[in-house]
């Protein structure tokens, strides 16, 4: 199969999905541009701040993307390009985009509060608290993992080779300068009313300058552990600062790195096709079972592994937390919910397809079963596979030894690395929101809290607790339970779909478009967790890593019970709504 054909076909299908299905959803749900949004009704200059549409699009896109749409398709490619491609397209249009758009719209109509508040509105306070506990624990795992990933990307250790040490120091320097650039941009646009267009052009020029500086001057060389502590202080501050000074401008500017990545990849794939070198070596379908011989790819059976492994490129529960956490508090007009909620997810699907094309191009190398062979080829991680595949495609028409190939590879890796930091402090702010909402009754705000709850809903207290727990987990052993994240994240997506479906039913809007995605994701996640229960039970019985196996078994069992309780409550709610509708 030709990579260019896959890419162009996917773009056509995704555009059609937006124009026809997305716009139909907006009309069906009653998106109303005349309604005032929470960013205006509750503007506080910190969390609730109206954002210009392109700026908020940049924030939302950067927050939901990260490395997810690249890692998932590359790891799932072991099943063949056809199942991966179909899940990205079908999942993106009918599952993920509906999920993101629905969560954003529901949150806008609930004072910009989380999906937990949406659940409370239609299913009651008990369901809200169950959801928030689950979402908060998931976010702690995200904070721990991304803090560790960023620290390892920044850290310089004595045993590292000089080239690797320089690369990490450069990434750290560029990231620090990027934060300063974002603060300047936010101050210019929101406090000096500088035109967004001119500021954007200057911001992009600034990105080029700081990249050049970082690549040639990087005097800061600290260990990963030191960076973990520094990152803890950073996210502590970033989570409580006004969104206009860092979150909005930083994510907006960083989105241009992602757009750059997409454009470079598109040029590489189309250019390779023009020279007759865009063929994919990856088989259309490899079978229903993957052995995971080299550790790079997913393992297990196609169902449920494919649908757990490819999350951000098709549907991801983390997106509902972003939609109903930061984005809903900043959206200027309800009409923006369609391009931001539905459209950003489809752009992410394009990134996922590009990742599939990249791994397909270098398939003969990455499908080798020897992990050492992958390391020697620089393909031991999905990000490296992505950058290598696209840069080699560029090499087919500019010359394999061209400096452009090396520059493209470095910039692609850098673009992905930037989003890890973006996801880190976004997840911290989201976790802070969740912690605060847990102590509030349905319909309450922080101002209504009294007694000890008044202390716990304080944003500074909530942030300190979150950061301490997240960084401590990141420095001790998050990797031992990280394999559960995939199922937990997809379970979160199922619960997000359930929440929006029950709320739409309550207000008398059509919600049947949620039923199949919701039921499918529940079955997928419960099946995956049952497999995990079986594996860890066997480990416990055999004495293999018994301590962590017990922890994973307990968490998996807890997630299954939680899913069943919320699913039963949700189905009862939907059935009661159906009966009331029939009577009317």
Rosetta blueprint (number, residue, H / E / L):
1 X L
2 X E
3 X H
4 X H
5 X H
6 X H
7 X H
8 X H
9 X H
10 X H
11 X H
12 X H
13 X H
14 X H
15 X H
16 X H
17 X H
18 X H
19 X H
20 X H
21 X H
22 X H
23 X H
24 X H
25 X H
26 X H
27 X H
28 X H
29 X H
30 X L
31 X L
32 X L
33 X L
34 X L
35 X L
36 X L
37 X L
38 X H
39 X H
40 X H
41 X H
42 X L
43 X L
44 X L
45 X L
46 X L
47 X L
48 X L
49 X L
50 X L
51 X E
52 X L
53 X H
54 X H
55 X H
56 X H
57 X H
58 X H
59 X H
60 X H
61 X H
62 X H
63 X H
64 X H
65 X H
66 X L
67 X L
68 X H
69 X H
70 X H
71 X H
72 X H
73 X H
74 X H
75 X H
76 X H
77 X H
78 X H
79 X H
80 X L
81 X H
82 X H
83 X H
84 X H
85 X H
86 X H
87 X H
88 X H
89 X H
90 X H
91 X H
92 X H
93 X H
94 X H
95 X H
96 X H
97 X H
98 X H
99 X H
100 X H
101 X H
102 X H
103 X H
104 X H
105 X H
106 X H
107 X H
108 X H
109 X L
110 X L
111 X L
112 X L
113 X L
114 X L
115 X H
116 X H
117 X H
118 X H
119 X H
120 X H
121 X H
122 X H
123 X H
124 X L
125 X H
126 X H
127 X H
128 X H
129 X H
130 X H
131 X H
132 X H
133 X H
134 X H
135 X H
136 X H
137 X H
138 X H
139 X H
140 X H
141 X H
142 X H
143 X H
144 X H
145 X H
146 X H
147 X H
148 X H
149 X H
150 X H
151 X H
152 X H
153 X H
154 X H
155 X L
156 X L
157 X L
158 X L
159 X L
160 X L
161 X L
162 X H
163 X H
164 X H
165 X H
166 X H
167 X H
168 X H
169 X H
170 X H
171 X H
172 X H
173 X H
174 X H
175 X H
176 X H
177 X H
178 X H
179 X H
180 X H
181 X H
182 X H
183 X H
184 X H
185 X H
186 X H
187 X H
188 X H
189 X H
190 X H
191 X H
192 X L
193 X L
194 X L
195 X L
196 X H
197 X H
198 X H
199 X H
200 X H
201 X H
202 X H
203 X H
204 X H
205 X H
206 X H
207 X H
208 X H
209 X H
210 X H
211 X H
212 X H
213 X H
214 X H
215 X H
216 X H
217 X L
218 X L
219 X L
220 X L
221 X L
222 X L
223 X L
224 X H
225 X H
226 X H
227 X H
228 X H
229 X H
230 X H
231 X H
232 X H
233 X H
234 X H
235 X H
236 X H
237 X H
238 X H
239 X L
240 X L
241 X L
242 X L
243 X L
244 X L
245 X L
246 X L
247 X H
248 X H
249 X H
250 X H
251 X H
252 X H
253 X H
254 X H
255 X H
256 X H
257 X H
258 X H
259 X H
260 X H
261 X H
262 X H
263 X H
264 X H
265 X H
266 X H
267 X H
268 X H
269 X H
270 X H
271 X H
272 X H
273 X H
274 X H
275 X L
276 X L
277 X L
278 X L
279 X E
280 X L
281 X L
282 X L
283 X L
284 X L
285 X L
286 X L
287 X L
288 X L
289 X E
290 X E
291 X L
292 X L
293 X L
294 X L
295 X L
296 X L
297 X L
298 X L
299 X L
300 X E
301 X E
302 X H
303 X H
304 X H
305 X H
306 X H
307 X H
308 X H
309 X H
310 X L
311 X L
312 X L
313 X L
314 X L
315 X L
316 X L
317 X H
318 X H
319 X H
320 X H
321 X H
322 X H
323 X H
324 X H
325 X H
326 X H
327 X H
328 X L
329 X L
330 X L
331 X E
332 X L
333 X L
334 X L
335 X L
336 X H
337 X H
338 X H
339 X H
340 X H
341 X H
342 X H
343 X H
344 X H
345 X H
346 X H
347 X H
348 X H
349 X H
350 X H
351 X H
352 X H
353 X H
354 X H
355 X H
356 X H
357 X H
358 X H
359 X H
360 X H
361 X H
362 X L
363 X H
364 X H
365 X H
366 X H
367 X L
368 X L
369 X L
370 X L
371 X H
372 X H
373 X H
374 X H
375 X H
376 X H
377 X L
378 X L
379 X L
380 X L
381 X L
382 X H
383 X H
384 X H
385 X H
386 X H
387 X H
388 X H
389 X H
390 X H
391 X H
392 X H
393 X H
394 X H
395 X H
396 X H
397 X H
398 X H
399 X L
400 X L
401 X L
402 X L
403 X H
404 X H
405 X H
406 X H
407 X H
408 X H
409 X H
410 X H
411 X H
412 X H
413 X H
414 X H
415 X H
416 X H
417 X H
418 X H
419 X H
420 X H
421 X H
422 X H
423 X H
424 X H
425 X H
426 X H
427 X H
428 X H
429 X H
430 X H
431 X H
432 X H
433 X H
434 X H
435 X H
436 X H
437 X H
438 X H
439 X L
440 X L
441 X L
442 X L
443 X L
444 X L
445 X L
446 X H
447 X H
448 X H
449 X L
450 X L
451 X H
452 X H
453 X H
454 X H
455 X H
456 X H
457 X L
458 X L
459 X H
460 X H
461 X H
462 X H
463 X H
464 X H
465 X H
466 X H
467 X H
468 X H
469 X H
470 X H
471 X H
472 X H
473 X H
474 X H
475 X H
476 X H
477 X L
478 X L
479 X H
480 X H
481 X H
482 X H
483 X L
484 X L
485 X H
486 X H
487 X H
488 X H
489 X H
490 X H
491 X H
492 X H
493 X H
494 X H
495 X H
496 X H
497 X H
498 X H
499 X H
500 X H
501 X H
502 X H
503 X H
504 X H
505 X H
506 X H
507 X L
508 X L
509 X L
510 X L
511 X L
512 X H
513 X H
514 X H
515 X H
516 X H
517 X H
518 X H
519 X H
520 X H
521 X H
522 X H
523 X H
524 X H
525 X H
526 X H
527 X H
528 X H
529 X H
530 X H
531 X H
532 X H
533 X H
534 X H
535 X H
536 X H
537 X H
538 X H
539 X H
540 X H
541 X H
542 X H
543 X L
544 X L
545 X L
546 X H
547 X H
548 X H
549 X H
550 X H
551 X H
552 X H
553 X H
554 X H
555 X H
556 X H
557 X H
558 X H
559 X H
560 X H
561 X H
562 X H
563 X H
564 X H
565 X H
566 X H
567 X H
568 X H
569 X H
570 X H
571 X H
572 X H
573 X H
574 X H
575 X H
576 X H
577 X H
578 X H
579 X H
580 X H
581 X H
582 X H
583 X H
584 X L
